């Protein structure tokens, strides 16, 4: 994080796509929450899970399918969705996409 402090940055430039992979980079990691960037190759995803905190997903590039409590939503570049705490959710790349995940812990 120190190398980014005080610098004008384009979020999407901080992570690159890798074939067949999910790439992540934590930008802020505090007791109160985290900010993490992800780059998903097409077809890649995170299987259904729960988290004890609310999380905001902002799609920076591409398109993802976000499933919350069994309800799928396609989310595209420029759009966001909130995944509530303790509710099952999953994420899958409809096509390559980058997302900013903001997790609020308190």
N, C-alpha and C positions, 0 to 999 in steps of 0.2 A: 504494500500500500504506500510506503514512503515515497517510492519513485513516482507515484501518481498525484500525491498531495500538491495542490496548488497549480496543477497542470491542466490545460484544456485538452480534453480527450474525447474521441468518438468511441463509445462503448463497444460497438461491433468490431472495431479494429483490435480489441484486446484479446480476442480468441479467434482461432482459425478452425475451419472444418478439417476433419481427418476422415478418410474413407473408412466406413464401417464402425465409426466410433462416436462416443460422446466425450467432448472436451469441456473442462470447467476451469474457471479461474476465480478465486475469491478476491474481491476488491476491498471489502470491509468485513472484519470479524471482531465483533464486540459482544460483551455479555448481553446487551440489549437486542442484538440482532445481527444478521449478516446480509451482505450484498454479494451475489455470485453471478458470474456470466457463464453461459453454456452455449456450445455449438453442437448440434445434433446432425449427423449425416442422415440422409433419407432412410426411413425404416427403423431407425434407432429410437430408443425410448427409455423411460423409467417405469418399471412395473408398479402395479398398484401397491400403495403403502399409505400410512398416515404419519402426520407430524403433530407434535404437541403445540404448534404455533401457527398463527395465520401466515400465509405467504401470498405475495403479489407476484404474478408473472406478467412481464411486459415483453411481447414479441418484437424483436428488433429487425428481423429479416426472415423471410420464408413463411412457413405455415406449420402449425402444430395442432394435433388433436389432444385436448385436455379433457379427461374424464373425471368428474367429481361425483362421488356417490352413485356411480353407474350411468350418469348423464353426460354424453359426449358433447363437446363444443369445439368447432374449428376456430382457431384464433390465428389471425394473420398479422403481418408486419404493421406496427403502429397500434395494435390492440392489446388490451390487458384483461386478465381475469384474476379473481381472488380465490385461492384455495383455503377454505376455513380450517381451523385447527381441529384435529381429531376426526376428520372426515376422510374416508378413503379416496385417493386420487391417483391418477397415472398420466403420463405424458408420452406422446409418440409423434415422430416427425412424419407428417404427410409428405413434405419435401424438406430438403435441408432447411434448418432454421436456427436462429440464435435468439436466446432469451436472457433477460435480466430477471433474476429471482431475488426478491427482497423478503426476508423472513424476519418478522417482528417477534421477539421473545418476551417483551414486557411492555 
